[in-house]
Amino acid sequence: MTKVQFKDAIISIVVKDSMPFSFFSTSSGFRSLALPIANKLSVSLDKDAVRSMVIDKAREVEANLILAMKNQPVFLKMDAATRQGTSYLAISAQFVQPGVEQSPGRSLSWTVLESTQPKRQCHSFSRR
């Protein structure tokens, strides 16, 4: 496993599996499994380091999306939903990318419109 593959796996645990940053410093089972690999690859599993990895990857994805959509027709789709007293608004983009067989569809952003729950933060993957 390379350093990039290991970092991508850590990012996936946060983004796709919705694990909190504290998981990496509090889960003794995970640490006993991953710490030898992290030390060998010189990757910190501190929650602040993992947070930085996720933010850096988000910025990289954002830059790649901006380049891919530049000068391309883009179809924007907005969707709203309500779940357990919380209203959500999502914005997705679909565009044709030359040389790619299937057109990628990406969720650009979602935010809480109105909620009876404690205030939540807007999650934005692209500010464009």
C-alpha positions as CSV (number, residue, x, y, z in Angstrom):
1,M,0.0,0.0,0.0
2,T,1.3,3.4,-1.0
3,K,1.0,6.6,1.1
4,V,-1.6,8.0,-1.4
5,Q,-3.7,4.8,-1.2
6,F,-3.5,4.9,2.6
7,K,-4.5,8.6,2.8
8,D,-7.4,7.9,0.3
9,A,-8.6,5.0,2.6
10,I,-8.5,7.3,5.6
11,I,-10.5,10.0,3.7
12,S,-13.0,7.4,2.6
13,I,-13.6,6.4,6.2
14,V,-14.5,10.0,7.1
15,V,-16.4,10.9,3.9
16,K,-18.1,7.7,2.8
17,D,-18.5,5.9,6.1
18,S,-19.3,9.1,8.1
19,M,-16.8,8.4,10.9
20,P,-15.9,11.4,13.1
21,F,-12.3,12.6,13.2
22,S,-12.0,11.5,16.8
23,F,-12.4,7.9,15.7
24,F,-8.8,7.8,14.5
25,S,-7.4,8.7,17.9
26,T,-10.0,6.9,20.2
27,S,-10.6,3.6,18.4
28,S,-8.0,1.2,20.0
29,G,-8.9,-1.6,17.5
30,F,-8.4,0.7,14.5
31,R,-5.2,2.2,15.9
32,S,-3.7,-1.3,16.5
33,L,-4.5,-2.2,12.9
34,A,-3.6,1.1,11.2
35,L,-0.9,2.6,13.3
36,P,2.0,0.4,12.1
37,I,1.1,1.2,8.5
38,A,0.7,4.9,9.3
39,N,4.1,5.0,11.0
40,K,5.8,3.1,8.1
41,L,4.3,5.6,5.6
42,S,4.9,8.7,7.8
43,V,1.2,9.5,8.0
44,S,-0.3,11.0,11.2
45,L,-3.6,9.7,12.4
46,D,-4.1,12.7,14.7
47,K,-7.7,14.1,14.2
48,D,-6.3,17.4,13.1
49,A,-4.1,15.7,10.5
50,V,-7.0,13.6,9.2
51,R,-9.1,16.8,9.0
52,S,-6.4,18.4,6.9
53,M,-6.3,15.4,4.6
54,V,-10.1,15.6,4.0
55,I,-9.9,19.4,3.4
56,D,-7.0,19.1,1.0
57,K,-8.8,16.3,-0.9
58,A,-12.0,18.4,-1.1
59,R,-10.0,21.3,-2.5
60,E,-8.4,19.0,-5.1
61,V,-11.8,17.6,-6.1
62,E,-13.2,21.1,-6.4
63,A,-10.3,22.3,-8.6
64,N,-10.7,19.2,-10.8
65,L,-14.5,19.9,-11.1
66,I,-14.0,23.5,-12.1
67,L,-11.5,22.5,-14.8
68,A,-13.8,19.7,-16.1
69,M,-16.9,22.0,-16.2
70,K,-15.0,24.9,-17.7
71,N,-16.5,25.9,-21.1
72,Q,-18.9,22.8,-21.0
73,P,-22.7,22.9,-21.0
74,V,-23.8,22.0,-17.4
75,F,-27.2,20.7,-16.3
76,L,-27.9,21.8,-12.7
77,K,-30.5,19.9,-10.7
78,M,-31.9,21.0,-7.4
79,D,-33.6,18.7,-5.0
80,A,-35.3,19.3,-1.7
81,A,-36.2,16.8,1.0
82,T,-37.5,16.8,4.6
83,R,-36.5,14.2,7.1
84,Q,-37.2,14.2,10.8
85,G,-38.1,17.9,10.9
86,T,-35.1,19.0,8.9
87,S,-35.4,20.4,5.3
88,Y,-32.4,19.9,3.0
89,L,-31.6,21.4,-0.4
90,A,-29.1,19.7,-2.7
91,I,-27.5,21.0,-5.9
92,S,-26.1,18.5,-8.4
93,A,-24.4,19.1,-11.7
94,Q,-24.2,16.8,-14.8
95,F,-22.0,17.6,-17.8
96,V,-20.5,15.9,-20.8
97,Q,-16.8,15.4,-20.5
98,P,-15.0,14.8,-23.8
99,G,-13.4,11.3,-23.9
100,V,-15.5,9.9,-21.0
101,E,-18.1,7.3,-21.9
102,Q,-20.6,8.1,-19.1
103,S,-21.3,11.7,-18.1
104,P,-20.3,12.3,-14.5
105,G,-23.0,13.6,-12.1
106,R,-21.7,15.3,-8.9
107,S,-23.4,16.7,-5.9
108,L,-21.9,20.2,-5.5
109,S,-23.5,21.3,-2.3
110,W,-26.2,20.7,0.3
111,T,-27.5,22.8,3.1
112,V,-30.2,22.7,5.8
113,L,-33.0,25.1,4.9
114,E,-35.1,24.8,8.1
115,S,-34.8,22.6,11.1
116,T,-36.3,21.8,14.4
117,Q,-32.9,20.1,15.2
118,P,-29.8,22.0,16.4
119,K,-28.3,24.2,13.7
120,R,-26.2,22.4,11.1
121,Q,-23.4,23.7,8.9
122,C,-23.7,24.0,5.1
123,H,-21.6,21.3,3.3
124,S,-20.2,22.7,0.1
125,F,-18.0,20.8,-2.3
126,S,-17.8,23.6,-4.8
127,R,-18.2,27.3,-4.3
128,R,-18.7,28.0,-7.9
